[in-house]
């Protein structure tokens, strides 16, 4: 069985830990690799913050850039109370990128973390994604 872990590059580990712990109510479990990686727990997937300086090689010829950017892979965080989670994330430094949207499966709001990464907070209805399953 595969196990999913999440790696998030940040330019400064202390700032990354401060944001993700405050915004998503996570905790630092331990530091690895001479304190350049922090293991965060409190979600159903382990999250690793990796301190990587802006401008360093990310993949092939691409360099890390912590300005707001779009990528098809992002973090969706399912929460029980979207309004409370949104207030906590904004207080920690997240930027709201649009209104809260209502859908048959629940509510969603799109955010950016202080490091340019997109993330969404989602509060599912009782049926969740089952409301959009073709029968």
Phi and psi in degrees as a GROMACS rama.xvg file:
@    title "Ramachandran Plot"
@    xaxis  label "Phi"
@    yaxis  label "Psi"
@TYPE xy
-76.3087  149.062  UNK-2
-122.676  125.191  UNK-3
-88.2775  130.733  UNK-4
-122.734  157.45  UNK-5
-116.374  126.678  UNK-6
-110.586  129.333  UNK-7
-126.411  118.308  UNK-8
-76.2631  136.047  UNK-9
-135.985  148.257  UNK-10
-76.4581  -19.6354  UNK-11
-142.73  118.066  UNK-12
-64.3989  -40.6379  UNK-13
-62.0309  -43.2505  UNK-14
-65.8243  -40.1024  UNK-15
-63.079  -44.3064  UNK-16
-64.2174  -43.2351  UNK-17
-59.7248  -45.3227  UNK-18
-66.7515  -56.0184  UNK-19
-66.4451  -34.1873  UNK-20
-68.4814  -42.6809  UNK-21
-73.9763  -43.9331  UNK-22
-71.4006  -38.8167  UNK-23
-114.512  9.41905  UNK-24
57.4762  43.6281  UNK-25
-98.9132  170.263  UNK-26
-131.813  147.636  UNK-27
-77.7259  119.793  UNK-28
-84.1765  -39.8399  UNK-29
-170.918  165.687  UNK-30
-110.153  146.597  UNK-31
-128.68  165.13  UNK-32
50.9467  60.8031  UNK-33
54.1899  39.5082  UNK-34
66.1071  28.2078  UNK-35
-99.171  -3.40177  UNK-36
-135.152  134.944  UNK-37
-117.166  132.301  UNK-38
-94.6446  118.917  UNK-39
-105.01  137.146  UNK-40
-126.941  165.292  UNK-41
123.613  -5.20745  UNK-42
-115.024  176.744  UNK-43
-86.2001  4.77569  UNK-44
-132.22  142.339  UNK-45
-73.9559  137.015  UNK-46
-115.637  130.46  UNK-47
-113.321  125.516  UNK-48
-94.215  127.102  UNK-49
-112.676  119.848  UNK-50
-76.7627  114.151  UNK-51
-135.956  122.003  UNK-52
-66.2498  146.013  UNK-53
-58.1911  141.789  UNK-54
90.6004  -12.2977  UNK-55
-76.6306  158.996  UNK-56
-66.785  127.905  UNK-57
-98.54  -53.3375  UNK-58
-160.828  133.457  UNK-59
51.4346  -122.763  UNK-60
-93.963  2.59355  UNK-61
-79.5806  139.345  UNK-62
-109.911  149.038  UNK-63
-66.331  134.51  UNK-64
-138.961  121.604  UNK-65
-97.0063  14.9251  UNK-66
-72.7365  160.988  UNK-67
-57.3126  129.101  UNK-68
-140.345  161.348  UNK-69
-110.596  140.409  UNK-70
-143.281  146.849  UNK-71
-70.3548  -11.0553  UNK-72
-106.474  123.491  UNK-73
-146.094  176.494  UNK-74
-98.6909  122.787  UNK-75
-104.733  127.793  UNK-76
-116.605  112.839  UNK-77
-81.0934  128.472  UNK-78
-128.435  157.668  UNK-79
-81.7063  -31.54  UNK-80
-132.886  98.8914  UNK-81
-61.7496  -42.3395  UNK-82
-62.6977  -44.2056  UNK-83
-66.8572  -41.9097  UNK-84
-65.1525  -39.3122  UNK-85
-64.7689  -44.8158  UNK-86
-60.2937  -42.279  UNK-87
-64.3311  -43.4894  UNK-88
-65.9134  -43.2809  UNK-89
-65.1823  -41.7338  UNK-90
-61.6494  -30.0339  UNK-91
-82.3221  -12.4712  UNK-92
123.289  3.8742  UNK-93
-71.0279  152.505  UNK-94
-108.891  128.251  UNK-95
-78.8572  133.416  UNK-96
-118.855  62.3041  UNK-97
123.413  175.414  UNK-98
-79.7931  165.517  UNK-99
-70.3318  127.98  UNK-100
-103.958  137.459  UNK-101
-99.6083  139.9  UNK-102
-140.64  170.033  UNK-103
-61.1644  -28.885  UNK-104
-90.7  -9.53037  UNK-105
150.65  -149.157  UNK-106
-128.295  149.37  UNK-107
-143.792  145.653  UNK-108
-136.664  140.045  UNK-109
-100.181  136.555  UNK-110
-133.787  167.223  UNK-111
-124.998  138.907  UNK-112
-79.4754  173.164  UNK-113
-67.2726  -4.80319  UNK-114
-110.208  12.5385  UNK-115
91.0006  -3.02902  UNK-116
-85.0914  138.931  UNK-117
-84.0115  148.65  UNK-118
-152.795  154.975  UNK-119
-122.767  141.596  UNK-120
-102.24  130.738  UNK-121
-128.152  131.055  UNK-122
-114.336  111.471  UNK-123
-78.5011  146.914  UNK-124
-72.2592  176.954  UNK-125
-57.731  -37.1646  UNK-126
-85.5521  -21.7493  UNK-127
57.1332  -144.041  UNK-128
-64.7347  -13.229  UNK-129
-60.1967  -19.995  UNK-130
-71.5883  -14.6451  UNK-131
-113.074  9.76837  UNK-132
-76.9318  128.135  UNK-133
-73.1983  131.839  UNK-134
